[in-house]
Amino acid sequence: MKKVMVIAGGKWQIPIIKRAKEMGYYVINTNLYKDSPGFEFADAYEVVDVLDKEKNLEVAKKYKPDGIISDQCEIAIPTIAYVSQ
């Protein structure tokens, strides 16, 4: 099964998490708060600040996603770019 990592897990990321699941992806979600709304819909989640590039990289190394995305969260873009490298 293909995996996708969604960085940020607030209410605005729920649609992209749900869509990835509908498409058959295993979804890993990271966000700063342990009660992040996106966690409920993801297959796996980790409590990590979207700005913490190194911790998000550790999560990516752990789960080995095929892709890394976000939506409605421009502050996550540098982290996505860093982890994708």
SEDREN-409285 format. One line per 3 residues: number of its first residue (from 1); their letters; for each residue x negated, y, z of N, C-alpha, C, CB. Coordinates in steps of 0.001 Angstrom, whole numbers, always signed. Atoms other than C-alpha are relative to their C-alpha. Glycine has a CB too. Example, Ala and Ser with C-alpha at 12.3 -4.5 7.8 and 13.67 -1.06 7.14 Angstrom:
SEDREN-409285
1 = AS = -890/-1190/+0/-12300/-4500/+7800/-900/+1200/+0/+992/+27/+1246; +820/-1190/-60/-13670/-1060/+7140/+770/+1090/+730/-414/+462/-1415
This chain:
SEDREN-409285
1 = MKK = -846/-1186/+0/+0/+0/+0/-885/+1241/+0/+959/+3/+1223; +720/-1278/+49/-1269/+3454/-899/+322/+816/+1241/+364/+797/-1282; -154/-831/-1190/-1774/+5898/+1956/-205/+1461/-359/-989/-429/+1100
4 = VMV = +173/-1441/+159/-1404/+9655/+2108/-60/+622/+1395/+1162/+628/-858; +147/-720/-1268/-2522/+11925/+4929/+603/+1382/-179/-1505/+90/+446; -635/-1319/+29/-363/+14967/+5592/-549/+791/+1186/+1582/-107/+58
7 = IAG = +557/-850/-1049/-2163/+17682/+7514/+1004/+1098/+299/-1382/+601/-419; -1048/-854/-570/+322/+19683/+9606/+1277/-832/+108/+236/+1295/-878; -1177/+827/-241/+3442/+18158/+11077/+1153/+738/+627/-362/-1137/+859
10 = GKW = -1128/-782/-490/+5878/+20923/+11794/+1267/-305/-789/-317/+1490/-71; -1276/+257/+671/+9481/+21092/+10632/-87/+231/-1501/+1087/+879/+589; +117/-300/+1425/+8360/+22498/+7269/-677/-1135/-777/-778/+1293/-195
13 = QIP = +665/+1118/+662/+6316/+19365/+6507/+861/-1267/-34/-1311/-296/+693; -868/+1186/-20/+9143/+16894/+7199/+446/-414/-1408/+1231/+268/+872; -416/+435/+1343/+10439/+16966/+3590/-1101/-706/-796/+480/+1190/-782
16 = IIK = +1070/+641/+760/+7032/+16090/+2124/-365/-1355/+599/-1234/+903/-47; +245/+1293/-653/+6517/+13327/+4684/+1074/-1003/-434/-10/+154/+1558; -1101/+883/+417/+9952/+11872/+3896/-122/-400/-1469/+1350/+687/+239
19 = RAK = +114/+289/+1436/+9344/+12131/+142/-1129/-997/-260/-245/+1303/-800; +1108/+942/+159/+5996/+10364/+390/+425/-1406/+428/-1225/+463/+819; -503/+1299/-467/+7679/+7569/+2366/+949/-602/-1028/+714/+148/+1363
22 = EMG = -936/+468/+1038/+10458/+7318/-246/-752/-541/-1216/+943/+1146/-433; +805/+419/+1137/+7744/+6946/-2884/-845/-1240/+310/-899/+1139/-438; +689/+1227/-365/+6313/+3989/-975/-1353/+172/+662/-170/-811/-1187
25 = YYV = +1281/-237/-651/+3318/+5625/+679/+69/-273/+1499/-454/+1428/-245; +213/+64/-1442/+2056/+4844/+4167/-481/+1403/+366/-1054/-1154/+430; +291/-1404/-308/+1966/+8319/+5760/-669/+150/+1360/+1283/+826/-38
28 = INT = +721/-366/-1216/-571/+9502/+8310/+178/+1506/+162/-1537/-413/-68; -264/-1410/-239/+264/+12861/+9892/-861/+509/+1143/+1485/+231/+303; +735/-632/-1089/-1937/+15187/+11953/+608/+1361/+295/-1502/+135/-347
31 = NLY = -461/-1313/-439/-821/+18188/+13963/-435/+209/+1438/+1544/+135/-140; +534/-396/-1305/-1788/+20027/+17130/+813/-492/+1205/-90/+1484/+55; -846/+284/-1164/+1161/+19112/+19351/+469/-1449/+21/+1208/+931/+13
34 = KDS = -389/+1417/-113/+2016/+15643/+20680/+1470/-242/-336/-280/-501/+1404; -1417/+139/+334/+5718/+16295/+20068/+325/+636/-1359/+863/+637/+1096; -196/-588/+1327/+5288/+17516/+16472/+1143/-684/-740/-1289/-95/-824
37 = PGF = -1164/+581/+678/+8501/+16999/+14450/-348/-994/-1108/+832/+1097/-578; +375/+886/+1096/+6694/+15346/+11533/-398/-1396/+449/-1121/+603/-765; +451/+1295/-511/+5370/+12533/+13726/+1102/-1057/-28/-517/+157/+1415
40 = EFA = -1145/+919/-27/+8846/+11001/+13948/+180/-729/-1337/+1281/+768/+349; -239/+552/+1330/+8856/+10337/+10199/-1229/-677/-614/+473/+1092/-913; +1247/+572/+518/+5227/+9278/+9670/-176/-1439/+504/-1215/+873/+420
43 = DAY = +332/+1360/-436/+3900/+5726/+9887/-1031/+19/+1116/-521/-829/-1177; +1029/-166/-1027/+943/+6874/+11971/-234/+1492/+169/-1336/-751/-380; +284/-1412/-236/-5/+10150/+13554/-1123/+148/+1012/+1258/+735/+486
46 = EVV = +1082/-340/-925/-2848/+11779/+15430/+180/+1455/+412/-1416/-237/-651; -98/-1364/-505/-2778/+14891/+17610/-1342/+686/-273/+361/+24/+1539; +1206/-699/+443/-5342/+17090/+15853/+411/+1365/-554/-779/-836/-1080
49 = DVL = -237/-1348/+524/-5412/+20831/+15155/-283/+22/-1499/-882/+1049/+738; +198/-70/+1453/-5025/+21525/+11418/-1268/+773/-361/+1213/+654/-668; +1217/-773/+244/-7995/+23901/+11699/-1277/-767/+345/+46/+1282/+793
52 = DKE = +1159/+785/-419/-10299/+21220/+13129/-416/-957/-1117/+310/-784/+1298; +425/+766/+1169/-12059/+19950/+10028/-640/-1331/+382/-971/+814/-826; +712/+1230/-390/-14260/+17402/+11815/+941/-1063/+569/-1079/+325/+1028
55 = KNL = -951/+974/-577/-11434/+15763/+13790/+911/-569/-1087/+856/+663/+1117; -818/+503/+1107/-9263/+15534/+10665/-813/-941/-884/+555/+1170/-837; +867/+899/+749/-12226/+13974/+8871/-107/-1354/+699/-1391/+622/-175
58 = EVA = +28/+1258/-769/-12456/+11376/+11666/+1270/-810/-233/-170/+288/+1509; -1278/+674/+258/-8775/+10561/+11164/-1/-608/-1400/+1185/+989/+158; +57/+505/+1376/-9314/+10211/+7422/-919/-1221/-95/-487/+1107/-962
61 = KKY = +913/+1151/+10/-12257/+7871/+8003/+655/-1218/+652/-1316/+348/+729; -691/+1088/-704/-10112/+5796/+10372/+1047/-670/-890/+665/+532/+1275; -1129/+538/+778/-7118/+5388/+8012/-297/-197/-1484/+1179/+912/+138
64 = KPD = +386/+93/+1410/-8831/+5772/+4611/+1162/+283/-966/-564/-1378/-279; -1117/-335/+899/-5989/+7604/+2811/-463/+136/-1454/+673/+1307/+454; +269/-176/+1431/-5809/+7693/-982/+125/+1465/-404/+960/-860/-836
67 = GII = -164/-1415/+288/-4839/+11366/-863/+274/+772/+1277/+1127/+217/-1006; -213/-872/-1156/-4621/+14315/+1522/+767/+1227/-497/-1373/+411/+689; -870/-1083/+444/-1863/+16920/+1232/+560/+783/+1182/+1139/-552/-848
70 = SDQ = -807/-736/-961/+179/+19513/+3060/+1026/+781/-805/-879/+949/+908; -1017/-820/+649/+3095/+21790/+2291/+415/+1077/+992/+1234/-861/-466; -459/-1112/-836/+4162/+25176/+3602/-1002/+343/+1103/+1350/-336/+620
73 = CEI = +989/-240/-1055/+887/+25464/+5548/-1337/+402/-615/-172/-1257/+887; +1214/-440/+673/-1750/+27562/+3848/-1247/-59/+876/+186/+1392/-494; +1186/+73/-864/-4025/+27490/+6910/-652/-1388/-30/+379/+360/+1439
76 = AIP = +553/+1352/+83/-4500/+23753/+6308/-857/-215/-1243/+1118/-1011/+19; +696/+188/+1280/-5997/+24247/+2822/-1503/-190/+159/+258/+1182/-899; +1433/+244/-152/-9637/+24638/+3933/-307/-1375/+625/-615/+1099/+854
79 = TIA = +195/+1321/-619/-9315/+21508/+6090/+242/-1098/-1019/+940/-187/+1214; -288/+989/+1044/-7737/+19549/+3226/-1181/-85/-966/+1308/+364/-765; +1127/-23/+923/-10562/+20633/+920/-1233/-655/+630/-318/+1444/-418
82 = YVS = +1168/+554/-700/-13224/+19724/+3497/+115/-1525/+125/-145/+643/+1405; -196/+1436/-208/-11781/+16306/+4293/+9/-746/-1337/+1315/-260/+762; -55/+637/+1322/-11185/+15543/+608/-1394/-200/-596/+853/+840/-953
85 = Q = +1358/+137/+523/-14875/+16072/-164/-598/-1296/+472/-881/+1179/+426
